[in-house]
Amino acid sequence: EDDLATRMAVGMLDLGPPFQAVLVPPAWPRTKPKALNVGLVGARDGLLVVYDAEDRPEPDQLRRAAAAFRAAPDLACVQAALAIDNAEPRWIARLFVLEYAANFDALLPALERLDLPLPLGGSSNHFRVAALRQAGAWDPENVTEDADLGFRLARLGHRCGTLASTTF
C-alpha cells in the first residue's frame, strides 16, 4: 500500500479484466508470504499461479499447468523449473546457475519419482486453490514459506509434481 513506485508502475499498465491490483496493508510482517495470503483472499476457486515480478515463464506454461491438473485430479501443485538467466562470468553467478539446475532439473524430479514431498520453489508454483486453502496457505513469518508449504500439502495427502516448463 505504501510502495508508491510499484503502485505507479502498476497504474501505468493496462491490465483490465481479469486482472486486479491488490493493495497489501503496510502491517508487519512485510513478507512475500503475507502478500500472497492477502491476494489469496480474493482468489476464486480453480487454479492459481505465483510468479515474481521479474519472471519470464515460457509462453505455454499456463496451458501446460492446466493440462497437468486436468490429467491428474489428485494433483495439488505443480512446480515449473526456475532457471537463472545470467551470462555474468563471475563465479557466484555460475554457482547460482548450478544450484538452480541441480534443484529443478535433478532433485525435484527425483523426489517426484520417489513420491516424496517437494520443497517448492518460491515462484512458478501452480496450485489448486482448494488444496492451498486447506493447507493454510503461506506462513507469513517463514522465510522458506514455499518449501514449508510443499511439506504441509504432502502431510495432508496432497500430491505435488514438476512441470516440464521453465521460468527465467
N, C-alpha and C positions, 0 to 999 in steps of 0.2 A: 504494500500500500504506500510506503514512504520511499520507494525506489523510483524517483522521478525520471531518471534516464531511461529505465526499462519501460515505464508507463508511456513515455513519449515515443519510444521506438515501436512499441506495440500499437499505439494510436495511429501511427503512420501506415500501418499495414491495412490492407483492405480485406480483412478476414471474412466477414459475413458468415451467414449460417453454413454449416452447423457449428462454427467456432464461436467461442465466447471467452473473452478475457475475464479471469477471476482474480480479484484482489485478495492477497493474503494479509490478514491483520498483522500489524507490527509487534506482536507479542512474542515472548520467549517460549520455547526455543526458536531461534531463527534458523531453521534447518530445512533442507530439501524434503525429508520425510514429512515434516509438518505441512509444508506447502502442498505436497501430494495428497495428504489427507483432506486438506481444505478443498482441493479440486475434486476429490472422490465424492464428497457430499453431494455435489450437483450432477454426478455421472449417472447416466441411465443404465439399466441392466444391459448386458451384452458383453462387448469386448472393450478393453481399454489398453492403451499403449503409453509407455513412458519413454520420451525422448528428451535428451538435453538440448539446450538451445543451439549448440554448435554441431549437433549430429547431422550427418548426411546419410540416411538409410538408402539402400538400393531401392530403385523406383518401384519394384513389385513386392517389397517387403510386407506391406499390409495385406495384400492379396494372399501371399504365401502363409501368413499367420492365420488369416481367416480360413484358408483351406486346411491347415493343420488342425484347427479347432473343429471344423466340420467332420474331418476324418476320425477324430478321437474325442468322443463326448466326455471322456474321463479326464481330459487334459485341462489343468487349471491355468497353466502359464507356459509360454514358450519364450526362450531367450535367444535372440539373434546374436551372432558373433559381433564383437566390437573389435575394430582394428585401428591402430594409431596410424594416421596418415601423415607421417613426419619424415621428411627427407633430410633432416639435420644429421650431420655426420658425428655429432658428439656421442660419447659412449652412453650417457644417461638416457638419451633419446632412443638409442638402439636397445638398451635394456628394457625400456617400456614396451617397445615393439615386440621383443622376445617374450616378455611376461604375458602380454595380451594374447599372443599367438598360442602360447602354452596353455593358457586358461581356456580360451574359447574354441580353439581348434583341436585340443587334445583332452584336457581334464574334464570339461563339462560333457562332451560326447561320451567319454568313458564312463563317467558316473551315470549318465542316462542309460547306457547299455547294461550296466550292472543294476539298474533300477534303484539307485541310491538318490538321496536328496541332492538337489542342485543349489549351491551357493550362488544365487542370482547376481548378475552384474547390475550396476546402477542405472542402466539405460537400455533401450531396445528390449524391454520386457513387455510382453503382450499377455494380458490377463483376461480371464473370465471375471467380470465384476462381482458376481455372486460369491465365487471362491475367495476373492480378495477381501471382500467384506467379512466373510465367515472367519477368515484368518486374523481379523482385527486390523487389517491394512498395515500401514507402515508405523514403526515405533519412532515417534518424533525425537526421542532422546538418544537413539542408537546411531552411531556414525557408520555402522555396517548394516543399515536397515535392509538393504537389498538381500544380502546373504542370509540374514536372520529370517526374512520373510520366506525365502525358499525352504528353510528348515521347518518353519511353522506350518506352511502349506503341506509339507510331507507328513508332519506329525498328525495332521487332520485327515490323512489318507488321500490327499490330492496329489496328482502326478504333474511334474514339470518336465518339459523337454527342450531340446535345442531346435533351432530353426536354421535351415540352410540358406542364410541370407546374412549379409554383413552391413554393419553401420560404421561409417568412417567418421 
